[in-house]
Amino acid sequence: MFTMKLEKPPKFELNIKHLKKIIQGEFTEFIQKSDEKYLYWDELKYKKNTPFESQLENWTLIKTYRTTKYEKLKFGSYTFNFFISEYISKNLHDFDLKLMGELQKNPILPSDRVEFFKNSLLEEAVASSQVEGAATTTEVARDMLKSGREPRNESEQMIFNNLRAIEYISEYVNSKIDFKIIIELHKIMTANTDAEKYSSDFRKGEVFVTDHVDGEIAHIPPDWKEVEGLMGELCSFLNDDNKFIHPIIKASIIHFLIGFIHPFKDGNGRTARALFYWFLLKKGYSLVRNISISRVILESRNQYDKAFLKTEYDNNDLNYFITYSIKNIRVAFEKLTQYRDKKLEERKKANLVSYELLHKGLNKRQADLIGYLYLKNKNNITLKSYCEKHEIVRQTASKDINELIKLNLIKEEKSTKPYKYSLKNRTEIDNYIK
């Protein structure tokens, strides 16, 4: 589904005079700025401080520069263009060395990693479904998966399917991609939904991608008779290690091409995002498991739709989609970094609380327990788990717990058996330490 109309750019002819001046460095600053946002025609039209008064002349300048930089990719009768601009190159470097490197040097603590990994998988499954129109919230989905109950509606089923699909592609990170894997992936994605009738094979028949606001056609994918050939070439592209293309660039191109080819009558977006993950995992980007690209897409849905349209309208210039994709990955990893920093800060605070409580006369077991409960509001323990953790008898554990209850630091919850013990509230702890 696309949500926003765009004006198609005017035709242009390569301008040799402009090219000579570009080579001499006359328009460097303007070109660098235009590459940073990868300006499209309808954005350039309203831009101030341009080299020429005529925006058509400015467009000719930009297109002359880009055209001389393009690398070409052919799939069937379709030619796609891209190039590694200075802006893209800088971002790839920052992504590889700073974001990935920084997270490796200062990783998420093991105690937080499992929880965050589970949350990230769920977040990706929920967001990818919401991009396609699912109405269920993360909390409802979490409840469904935790309780083990069956999905109650199509939205919940889409989320359940997305989670299964992510697990499925993780099994094939060391495999070459083929039709069987892609079709099975799509089958998992669409199980027990309206789109299930389109699974088990590539589409047979035409399909039109429409604007969901007014129903007008936004994209006409290739004829269905071309699909098998195009998907065969796409699989070869995915599996080809001879010609190096940076994995993030290649994953972004794969994502776009699934949307462009539209090999299925429905479920293409979910399949494209899953293959994006698969390729980055295959190329060693293991931390991609801990981020949700679809959550960022959901938060910038108009830009996502427009990135597809800009690419197609401007002579299949993939840099529009690549630029959008790189920004998304950066935002997603920055969220991961923020999560890590938040958890480290919380753990420092919890450790400080434990240390202060020791000076208030609590024993080490009690101080550690309060620190654990302080770390997260939802944390709780049972008498049995407390015994096992500290390898103590039930009588000693009861004594520890009862003392903390009398001090008004923890509370006993008798609504479930076995009884659970949790923090009364953080304010009580803070006041006790003062």
Secondary structure, DSSP 8 states (H G I E B T S, - for coil): -B-------------HHHHHHHHTTTTHHHHHHHHHHT--HHHHTT-SS-SSS-HHHHHHHHHHHHHHH-EEEEETTEEEEE---HHHHHHHHIIIIIIIHHHHHS---HHHHHHHHHHHHHHHHHHHHHHTT----HHHHHHHHHHT----SHHHHHHHHHHHHHHHHHTTTTS---HHHHHHHHHHHHTTSGGGGG-SS---S---EEBTTT--EEE----HHHHHHHHHHHHHHHH--SS---HHHHHHHHHHHHHHH--SSS-HHHHHHHHHHHHHHHTT-GGGGG--HHHHHHHTHHHHHHHHHHHHHTTTBTHHHHHHHHHHHHHHHHHHHHHHHHHHHHHHHHHHHHHHHHHTT--HHHHHHHHHHHH-TT--EEHHHHHHHHT--HHHHHHHHHHHHHTTSEEEE-SSSS-EEEES-HHHHHHHH-
